[in-house]
């Protein structure tokens, strides 16, 4: 048994949390098992900011993707799925119509509405699934999280929430989704501009604030509009306060934030948990946080794939359904590869 297998097996047997992840455009996979050291911390922060879990490892293992091999008999414990019922197309269509109606009669500009797509767990080999995601989405943050209670999440997210390296701060405004053969419409352009304006306002007091874009970028089989935003971190920067200002951005919640958030909580009919929360990796040199998109919660009997889209006054319900179906392919395509 190699060092990688020993580390994961020891975590499972001792009921410790572990995380496995690969940063965007890097060729290294990091494996952290919880030793409570407070060093090299991987965290998951919920959409509603009520829950944050983490694992810290004073000596994380780093391997190349070609070295990432784990025996199929090493399996983490998983929870049963419970009674979550997904919306069908007509129910989701009605929810989108209700959201558009809310936008038209209020000052809300955008509300992000999501749903769950549930598929049966056919004894998927989770470590192989993680590796396929790294191969299919090299420019995404790909991660696998498991805690002692059996809560497991996996995903490949393209969206940076915030990074701090030295005194350099970076983030992106990523919104709008289309197939490569389609043209951008006013709806997607406005949706992305809402996110950009929100981030710039949240960071307006920081020195050297700059925004570039938007440009069209590819993520798997679809495209987004992306702007790059940077600033200088003052010596007295409170990183937690800045994260609180940014999260949740209009890309996953809406604008105004409070009104959109309240509508989501009252109308989505399920709890998002860590979906559209954020994932972070912190060490003594840098801190990086990514929005938890294109992800699935893994249960003993099923996988819950979370997908959503930004709703504005111009949204068309059937097109919104198609967009969520397309987004679910991030995880589904890796399952059937």
N, C-alpha and C positions, 0 to 999 in steps of 0.2 A: 504494500500500500504506500503511495507516494505522500509527500508533505501536504498536498492539496486535499487529498482524501482524508488524511489524518485530522486535519484542521476542521473540516466540515463534519466528519463523523463524531469528533470529540464534542463539538458544539451541540449536535443533535442529542447525543447521549447524556450530556450534562444539562440539557434544557436551557441552552444559552441562545440568545438572538444571534443571527449572522446576516451579513449582507455581501453580495457579490455585484460588482459594477465595473463598467468600462466607460471612461469619459469620451466625449465626442472627438473623433479623428485621432485617437490615440491607439496604440497597439499593445496596451497592457490591461490586464484584468486584475482588479484588487479584491481580496477576500478578507473580510473583517469578522472576527468573532468576539463577543463581548467580554472584556476583562475589567470593565469599570474604571479604566485608567484615565478617562477623559481626554485621551490623545487620539488623533486620527478618527474623528467622530463622523459617522454616517447617520443622518436623521431623516425622519419622515414626519411632516407637519400636515395636519388635516385641513380640508377646505374651510371649515368653520373655526379654525384656530383653537379648538377646544382640546385637541389631542396632539401630543408630539412624542414619538418614540425614537430611540437612538441606540446605536451600538458603538462602543469605542474600543480601540485595539492599539496597544502600544507597539505592536510588531505585526502589522498587516502583511499578508503574503501577496506578492505580485508575480504574476505569470504571464507568458505570452498566450494568445489564443490557441496556438498549436499545442501548448502544454496543458490546456484546460481539459482534462479527462477525468471523469468521476464514474465509478462503477454504478451500474443501474440499481444495485441492491442498497445503495445509500440513499435513503428517502426521508425527507423531513415530515414531521407530523402535520396533518392538515385538519381544519375544522369542517364539519358538515355545513352545507350551504344555507340551511334555514328555509324561510318561506318567501323569499324575494320573488315578486312576479313582474316580469318585464312588460313594457307597453308594446302593443302591436302597432302596425302602421297607422290604423285609423285613430287609435288613442293618442299616438304621438302627434298626428296631424291636428287633432282637436286641441292638444296642449299648445302647439305652435300658434294656432289661431287665437287662443285665449291670451297668449303672450303678446301677439301683435296688437290685439285689442287694448291690452293694458298700456302698451307703448303709445298708442294713438290717443288715449284719453288722459295721459299724464305727461310729466316732463322727462320721463325715462327715455334715453336714446337707444339703449341696447340691453338685452338680457340674454345670457347664455343658458340654453336649455339642454339638458342631457338625458340620456336613457341608458339602460343596461341591456346588453345582449348576452343571453345565457346559453352556453353549450355544454354538453355532457363531457365529463372528464373521463377519457378513455385510457386511463393509466398513463398519461403523458409523462415522458421523462423530462422533468423540469430543468435539469442542468443542460440537457441537450437543447431544449427549447431556448434557454438563455443564450447559448452559444450561437444558435441559428439567428436570433435577433441581432447579435453583434455583427454577424456576417451580412445580414440583409440591410441593416441601418447603421453604417459605420460613422455617420455624422450625428448620431443621436446619443444621449446618455441612456445606456441600457443597464438595467439593474434587476436583481432578484433579492427580495427581502423575506425573511422568515423569523418569527419570534417564538418564544417558548409556549405561547398559547395556541400555536398553530395557525396564526394569521399570516398569510403569504400573499405577496404582491410581486408582479413582474411587469416591466414595460420598456418602451423605447421612445423617450420623449425628445422632441427636437427643440424645445423652448427653454432658453436660459432666462431665469428670473433675475439673478444678480450674481456677479463675481467680484471679488476683491483680491487683488494681487499687489502687495505693497500698498501704494496710495492710489492705484488705478482701479476705478470702478467701471464695470461694463454691464450692459443689459441689452435686450432686444425687444422690439415690438413686432410680434408675430401674430398675424390674423388673416382671415380670408382664406378660403379653400376652393380649389377648382381642379378639374382634370387638365392635363397638359394641352389637350387639343381645344379647350374652351378659352374664351376671352374673359378678362376681368370685367365685372359689371360695377355700376355705381355703388351697389350694396356692399360688395367686398372691399372696395376702396375706402368707403366711409367707415366700415367696420374696423379696418386697420388704422385709420387715422384717429379714431376714438381712442384706441389703445395707446398710440404714440403720444397724443396730447395728454393723456392721463399720466403716463410715466414721466414726461417732461415736467408736468406740474408737481409731481411728487418729489422730483429731484431739483427743483428750480433754485434752491438755496445753495447748491453745491458748486464749487469753482469749476471753470472750464467745461461746462455742460455743452455737449455737442451731439447732434443727431445727423445721421447719413441714411439716405434711402427715401422711400422704400424700393426694394428690388424683388424680383421674383426668384424664389428658391424652391428646390424640389425636396420633398420628404417622402420617400417611398414612391407610391404611384400617383401622388398628387402634389400640388404646388401651393405655396403661401406667399403673401406679401410680408417682407421683413425689412425693418429699419434697425440700424445699429446706433446705440446711445452710449455715451461715455462721459465720465466726469472724474475730477480729482477728489480723493477722500481727505478731508481735513483731519488733523491730528486728533480732534475730539469727537470724531464721528461715532455715533451710536448705531452699530450695524443692525441691531435688533429693531430699533425704531424705524430705520429705513425699510427693512423687510416688512414691517407692519404697515407702513404707508403704501408699499407696492402691492402687497397681497391682500385679497385676490385682485388681480388686474382685470380690466374689462374684457380681456381675452378669454377669461374663464368665469366671470361673474356678470359684469355689465356696468352701466353708468347711468345715473349716479350709483355708487357702490352700495350704499345702505338699502336703497329702494329696490335695486335689482336683487341683492342678497335676500332680502325679506320675501320677495316674490318667489325666488327659487326654493327657499325652505318651505314655503306654504304650498307650492304647486307641483314640485317634482315627484312627490309620493315615495321617495326613498332617501336614505342618507348616503351622501357621496363618500363619506369616510376620507381616505387619503387621495381619492381621485380629485384632481384640480387643486389639491394642496401643493406642497412643494417638497422636494428632496434636496438634501444638502450634504456636502462633504467639507469638513473643516479640519485643518491642521495648523501648525504654528506659522506656516508661510502664506497660506491663502484660504479663502472660503468661496465655495461655489454652490449655487442653488438653482434648481431646475423645476419648472412647473410639471406636475405629475400628470402627463397626458399619454394617450396611446397605451393604456395600461389595462391589466386584468387582475382581479382578486381571485386567487386560486383556492378552491375548496376540494374536499375529498371526493365529491361526486360531480362537481361542475366547475366551470370557469365563468366568472362574471366580467364581461368586457365592457368598459365604460366609454361612451362616446357622446359628443354633443356638438353644438354649433351656436354661433352668435345670431340672435334674432333681432332684426330691426324692423322698422315700419314697412320696408320693401320685401320682407321675407316671404317666400312661397313654400307652404308646408310640404309638398311632395318633393321639392328640391332639397329641403332641409333633411327629410328622411333619407334621401339618396346620399347626401353628404355624410350622415352618420354611418350608413352602411359601408361607404367607402373607407371611412376612418377605422372601422372595426377590422379591416383587412390587415392592419399592422400586426396584430397578434395572430389573427386567423391564418394568414399566409405562412407564418412560421410554423403553425401547428400542422399544416398539411404538406409541408416541404419534405 
